[in-house]
Amino acid sequence: MMKRYRVFFCVLIGILVPWSSLVANAQQERPDLGELRKQIELFESVLNQSLKQAFGGPFDTLDRAQGAYLPGYGVVFSFEVSLSQVVNMGPFNALPTPKREAAQRAEELRRRDKAKAIAEEVLANFGQTLSSLSPNESIAVIIHTAAAHPDKVERSTIVVSVDKKSIEERQANTIDRPQFARKLTTTEY
């Protein structure tokens, strides 16, 4: 009977010791949330300033950039941009012509590309401010877009993300800007 207890005790210790070290390692990888909050606020500030400089009008950015930490993933920032120029859509406005509609679509594409370029630039130049993240975590910038048309509002989403390891490589100059750009993942829908 005593031999059974010894075997059971050895098996129990064999299971608990590795499990406890796994839990301790998981707790060590968790970032200091107070410090991470400061880093998120700094990145938000840089992103908002970049948006303000690029989209100067009062209705160009519909929402300020805000960030959130997602344990196990990293940090996600999101903002909303209007792709439409401010125009009077009242009953006395001239009817849209095919030429005006084509020009409006071209301007929407230009503004969409500009928002995506800002996200990529801020990730490349200021991603290292999120130093509390572990190398296996990521940073994503979600761009919500809205384009107002007389009969509807078209909405779309662009997600630009990169892992922290790539940001560290860029900061250490082990990869150049074009190589960093190739490591970005962009999803549009």
Buried (B, 14 or more C-beta within 10 A) or exposed (E): EEEEEEEEEEEEEEEEEEEEEEEEEEEEEEBEEEEBBEBBEBBBBBBBEBBEEBBEEEEBBEEBBBBEBEEEBBBBBBBBBBBBBEEEEEEEEEEBEEEEEEEBEEBBEEBBEBBBEBBBBBBBBBBBBBBBBEEEBBBBBBBBBBBBBEEEEEEBEBBBBBBBBBBBBBBEEEBEEEEBBEBBEEEEE
